[in-house]
């Protein structure tokens, strides 16, 4: 490896073609590799250069469709971006089993996100909290001046609360701003609002405290999707398989090592849908795993039990801050196609569908694990690939 290979001044100032030429020279790309690098697919150089930083190429993944999904009595074709064939196959199979008993039912979901402002270096915490609460209406009004369109559409800052927490750096006061972001993920508007509130608090010298972080929380506890389905006992393989699935679930509830793998399987499907629709996979992942830990021990995001007809009932509860507006959603040509295929009318509907995908994925994985094993079907598809 060449010394100082990555020490490149002003790389971001170069054109895409200049960056490609420089990288090709530095790492000795051959003619075939350079040709692949120069293939931007359905993007132009200029489009990708605006979307990201230091762009030198475009990266493609398979765009697939999971079938058999019925959610709240509506049929859906599920676009998925993933390199793993078994993810698409498992989601389709889980949905096929649920379909016999009516498909999935997802409960209503609100679109409230939390913005946080951190206060440190104060001497009178009760006084700081008192002043912030007394100015609640004013601070909410200031926040809503940041996005008149959102407010006119029925969204915007709705409320705030003040918390005091203990840390290894001493006591801190945390202001939570609750914002209805409607059909957006909400990061930009929430961050803008908390930064504006912090600025006003400082300018008006409302409290004697230092303001540090001003940022959205990705633990979206007010955008939690709850979805359930009845899985037919015969299609699952009978009572023995159901008992094995319940044993596997008990394993996950008692052991974070197993729960992590179970939740990873759930996110296989949700992430693939999030990627296809241009959503923030990292935010969804972080929130889901934090939510799985809220009780003090990391556990599974699903639950199962046997109903009176001896069928298996599954439920998933997971925060899914999905969006159909903002970010890359209307800049990426494939996300537009994905949303057209899905035919969802709101971010709430998209999150409801995503929860169904996660539950289908988990059920299909548990059925395979407790029957022929995960590798049987997985390796058939893997070998084909």
C-alpha positions in Angstrom: 0.0 0.0 0.0 1.4 3.4 -1.0 2.2 5.7 1.8 -0.3 8.6 2.2 -2.5 7.0 -0.4 -5.6 8.5 1.1 -4.2 12.0 1.7 -5.9 13.8 -1.1 -6.4 17.5 -0.9 -9.5 19.0 -2.5 -10.8 15.7 -3.8 -14.4 17.0 -3.5 -13.5 19.9 -5.8 -12.7 17.5 -8.7 -15.3 16.5 -11.3 -16.6 13.0 -11.3 -14.4 12.0 -14.3 -11.3 13.6 -12.6 -12.0 11.6 -9.4 -12.4 8.4 -11.4 -9.1 9.0 -13.2 -7.2 9.8 -10.0 -8.6 6.7 -8.1 -7.9 4.5 -11.1 -4.3 5.7 -11.2 -3.8 5.4 -7.4 -5.1 1.8 -7.2 -4.2 0.6 -10.7 -7.7 -0.2 -12.0 -7.6 -2.1 -15.3 -9.6 -1.2 -18.4 -12.6 -3.5 -17.5 -12.8 -2.1 -13.9 -12.7 1.5 -15.2 -15.5 0.7 -17.6 -17.7 -0.6 -14.8 -16.8 2.5 -12.7 -18.0 4.7 -15.6 -21.4 3.0 -15.9 -23.8 5.2 -13.9 -26.9 3.2 -15.0 -30.0 5.4 -14.9 -28.2 8.3 -13.3 -26.1 11.0 -14.9 -22.8 12.1 -13.5 -24.3 15.4 -12.4 -27.2 13.8 -10.6 -25.1 11.5 -8.4 -22.6 14.3 -7.7 -25.4 16.4 -6.3 -26.8 13.5 -4.2 -23.6 12.5 -2.4 -20.0 13.6 -1.8 -16.8 12.5 -3.5 -18.8 10.4 -6.0 -16.8 8.2 -8.4 -19.5 5.7 -9.5 -22.9 4.1 -9.0 -23.5 0.9 -7.1 -26.4 -1.5 -8.2 -28.3 -4.1 -6.3 -31.2 -6.4 -7.4 -34.7 -4.8 -7.3 -37.1 -7.6 -6.4 -40.8 -8.1 -5.6 -42.2 -10.0 -2.6 -45.7 -11.4 -3.3 -48.8 -12.6 -1.4 -49.1 -9.6 0.9 -52.5 -8.5 2.2 -52.4 -5.8 4.8 -55.6 -4.3 6.3 -57.5 -6.0 3.5 -55.5 -4.4 0.7 -53.1 -6.3 -1.6 -49.5 -5.1 -2.0 -46.6 -6.0 -4.2 -43.5 -5.3 -2.0 -40.4 -3.8 -3.7 -37.2 -5.0 -2.1 -33.6 -4.1 -2.7 -31.4 -6.9 -1.4 -28.6 -9.2 -2.7 -30.1 -12.1 -0.7 -32.6 -14.2 -2.6 -33.8 -15.9 0.5 -35.0 -12.6 2.0 -37.5 -12.1 -0.8 -38.5 -15.8 -0.8 -39.0 -15.9 2.9 -41.1 -12.7 3.0 -43.3 -14.0 0.1 -43.7 -17.4 1.9 -44.6 -15.8 5.3 -47.2 -13.6 3.6 -48.6 -16.7 1.7 -49.2 -18.5 5.0 -50.8 -15.4 6.6 -53.0 -14.8 3.6 -55.2 -17.9 4.3 -56.5 -16.4 7.5 -57.0 -12.9 6.2 -53.4 -11.5 5.9 -51.9 -8.9 8.2 -53.6 -6.3 10.4 -51.6 -3.1 11.2 -52.8 -0.6 13.7 -52.9 3.2 13.1 -49.5 4.9 13.6 -48.9 8.6 14.5 -46.1 10.6 12.8 -44.6 12.3 15.9 -40.8 12.6 16.1 -38.8 13.9 19.0 -36.2 16.6 18.9 -33.8 17.0 21.8 -32.0 20.0 23.3 -29.3 19.3 26.0 -28.7 21.7 28.8 -25.6 21.4 31.0 -23.7 23.6 33.6 -26.6 24.9 35.6 -26.9 25.4 39.4 -30.6 25.5 39.8 -32.2 22.6 37.8 -35.7 23.1 39.1 -35.6 26.8 38.1 -34.3 25.9 34.6 -37.1 23.4 34.2 -39.7 25.8 35.5 -38.7 28.6 33.0 -38.7 26.2 30.1 -42.2 24.9 30.9 -43.6 28.4 31.5 -42.4 29.3 28.0 -43.7 26.2 26.4 -46.3 27.8 24.2 -43.9 30.5 23.1 -41.2 28.0 22.2 -43.6 25.8 20.2 -44.7 28.9 18.3 -41.1 29.7 17.5 -40.6 26.1 16.3 -43.6 26.3 14.0 -42.3 29.5 12.3 -39.6 27.3 10.8 -42.0 25.4 8.5 -45.3 27.2 7.7 -46.2 24.6 5.0 -46.0 21.7 7.5 -48.1 23.6 10.0 -50.7 24.5 7.3 -51.0 20.8 6.4 -51.8 19.9 10.0 -48.3 19.1 11.2 -45.6 20.9 13.1 -44.5 21.1 16.7 -47.3 19.9 19.1 -45.9 19.8 22.6 -42.7 19.7 24.7 -41.5 18.2 27.9 -38.5 18.7 30.1 -36.5 15.8 31.7 -33.7 15.7 34.1 -31.2 12.9 33.8 -28.1 11.7 35.7 -24.9 11.1 33.7 -21.3 10.4 34.5 -20.7 14.1 33.7 -23.3 15.3 36.2 -27.0 16.2 36.0 -28.4 17.3 32.6 -31.8 18.7 31.5 -33.2 17.5 28.2 -36.0 19.3 26.4 -38.1 17.1 24.2 -39.9 18.8 21.3 -42.7 16.7 19.8 -43.2 17.3 16.1 -45.8 15.9 13.8 -43.8 15.4 10.6 -46.7 13.9 8.6 -45.4 12.0 5.5 -41.7 12.9 6.0 -39.1 11.1 8.1 -38.6 14.4 9.8 -34.9 14.8 10.5 -34.4 18.1 8.7 -37.5 19.9 10.0 -37.0 18.6 13.6 -33.3 19.6 13.6 -34.2 23.0 12.2 -36.8 23.5 14.9 -34.7 22.6 17.9 -31.8 24.7 16.6 -34.1 27.7 16.3 -35.5 27.1 19.8 -32.0 26.9 21.3 -31.0 30.1 19.5 -34.0 32.0 21.0 -33.3 30.6 24.5 -29.7 31.8 24.3 -30.6 35.2 22.7 -33.3 35.9 25.3 -31.1 34.6 28.2 -34.0 32.5 29.4 -32.0 30.2 31.6 -28.6 30.1 33.2 -27.3 27.0 31.5 -25.2 25.9 28.6 -26.9 24.5 25.5 -25.0 21.7 23.8 -26.7 19.2 21.5 -29.7 20.1 19.4 -30.8 17.0 17.4 -33.6 14.6 16.4 -33.9 11.3 18.3 -34.0 8.2 16.2 -35.8 6.3 18.9 -39.3 7.0 17.4 -41.5 5.7 20.2 -44.5 7.6 18.8 -44.2 6.0 15.4 -44.4 2.4 16.6 -46.1 0.0 14.2 -48.1 -2.9 15.7 -49.0 -5.6 13.2 -50.5 -9.0 13.7 -51.5 -12.1 11.6 -52.9 -15.5 12.1 -50.8 -18.3 10.5 -52.6 -21.4 9.5 -51.5 -24.5 11.5 -51.7 -26.8 8.5 -49.7 -24.5 6.3 -47.1 -24.2 9.0 -46.7 -28.0 9.2 -48.8 -28.9 12.2 -48.9 -28.7 16.0 -45.3 -29.9 16.4 -43.9 -27.1 14.3 -46.0 -24.5 16.2 -44.6 -25.8 19.5 -41.1 -25.6 18.2 -41.7 -22.0 17.0 -42.9 -21.1 20.5 -39.8 -22.7 22.0 -37.6 -20.7 19.7 -39.5 -17.5 20.7 -39.0 -18.3 24.4 -35.3 -18.8 23.6 -35.1 -15.3 22.0 -37.0 -13.7 25.0 -34.5 -15.2 27.4 -31.3 -14.8 25.5 -30.0 -11.6 23.8 -27.6 -13.6 21.6 -30.6 -15.3 20.0 -32.8 -12.2 20.0 -30.2 -10.3 18.1 -30.3 -12.8 15.3 -34.1 -13.0 15.3 -34.3 -9.2 15.0 -31.7 -9.2 12.3 -34.0 -11.4 10.3 -36.9 -9.1 10.8 -34.8 -6.2 9.6 -33.8 -8.2 6.5 -37.2 -7.5 5.0 -37.8 -4.0 6.5 -34.4 -2.8 5.4 -34.9 -4.1 1.8 -38.2 -2.3 1.6 -36.7 0.9 3.1 -33.9 0.8 0.6 -36.3 0.4 -2.3 -38.4 3.3 -1.2 -35.4 5.7 -0.4 -35.9 5.6 3.3 -33.2 6.0 6.0 -32.2 2.5 6.8 -29.7 3.5 9.4 -32.3 5.5 11.4 -34.8 2.6 11.2 -32.2 0.0 12.3 -31.0 2.1 15.2 -34.5 2.8 16.5 -35.6 -0.8 16.2 -32.7 -2.2 18.2 -32.9 0.5 20.9 -36.7 -0.2 21.2 -35.8 -3.9 21.6 -33.8 -2.9 24.7 -36.2 -0.5 26.4 -37.1 -3.0 29.1 -33.5 -3.3 30.2 -32.7 -6.5 28.3 -32.4 -6.9 24.6 -35.4 -9.0 23.4 -37.3 -10.0 20.2 -39.5 -7.5 18.4 -42.2 -10.2 17.8 -44.5 -12.3 20.0 -46.4 -15.5 19.3 -49.2 -17.5 20.8 -51.8 -20.2 19.9 -55.4 -19.1 19.3 -58.6 -21.1 20.0 -58.4 -22.7 16.6 -54.9 -23.9 17.3 -53.4 -21.6 14.7 -50.3 -19.5 15.5 -50.9 -15.8 16.1 -47.9 -13.5 15.6 -47.5 -9.8 16.5 -44.7 -7.4 15.8 -44.2 -4.1 17.6 -41.5 -1.9 16.2 -40.8 1.8 15.5 -40.7 2.5 11.8 -40.2 6.2 10.8 -40.9 5.7 7.1 -41.5 8.5 4.7 -42.9 9.1 1.2 -41.6 12.6 1.0 -38.2 14.2 1.4 -34.6 13.0 1.3 -33.7 11.1 -1.8 -37.3 9.8 -2.4 -38.2 12.0 -5.3 -34.6 12.3 -6.6 -34.0 8.6 -7.2 -35.9 7.2 -10.2 -36.2 3.7 -8.7 -37.8 4.9 -5.5 -40.5 6.6 -7.6 -41.2 3.3 -9.3 -41.1 1.4 -5.9 -43.7 3.8 -4.5 -45.9 3.5 -7.6 -45.7 -0.3 -7.3 -46.7 -0.2 -3.6 -49.5 2.3 -4.2 -49.3 3.7 -0.6 -51.0 7.1 0.1 -49.1 8.1 3.3 -46.0 7.4 5.4 -48.3 5.7 7.9 -49.5 3.2 5.3 -45.9 2.5 4.3 -44.9 1.9 7.9 -47.9 -0.5 8.3 -46.8 -2.5 5.3 -43.2 -2.5 6.5 -44.3 -4.0 9.8 -46.1 -6.7 8.0 -43.0 -7.5 6.0 -40.9 -7.8 9.2 -43.5 -10.2 10.7 -43.6 -12.3 7.6 -39.9 -12.5 7.5 -39.6 -13.6 11.1 -42.3 -16.2 10.8 -40.8 -17.7 7.7 -37.4 -17.8 9.3 -38.7 -19.5 12.5 -40.6 -22.1 10.4 -37.5 -22.9 8.5 -35.3 -23.0 11.6 -37.6 -25.3 13.5 -38.2 -27.6 10.5 -35.6 -28.3 7.8 -33.1 -25.7 9.1 -32.3 -22.3 7.6 -29.6 -23.6 5.3 -31.7 -25.9 3.2 -33.7 -23.3 1.3 -31.0 -20.6 1.7 -28.2 -22.6 0.2 -30.3 -23.7 -2.8 -30.8 -20.0 -3.7 -27.2 -19.2 -2.7 -25.8 -22.0 -5.0 -28.0 -20.8 -7.9 -26.6 -17.3 -7.3 
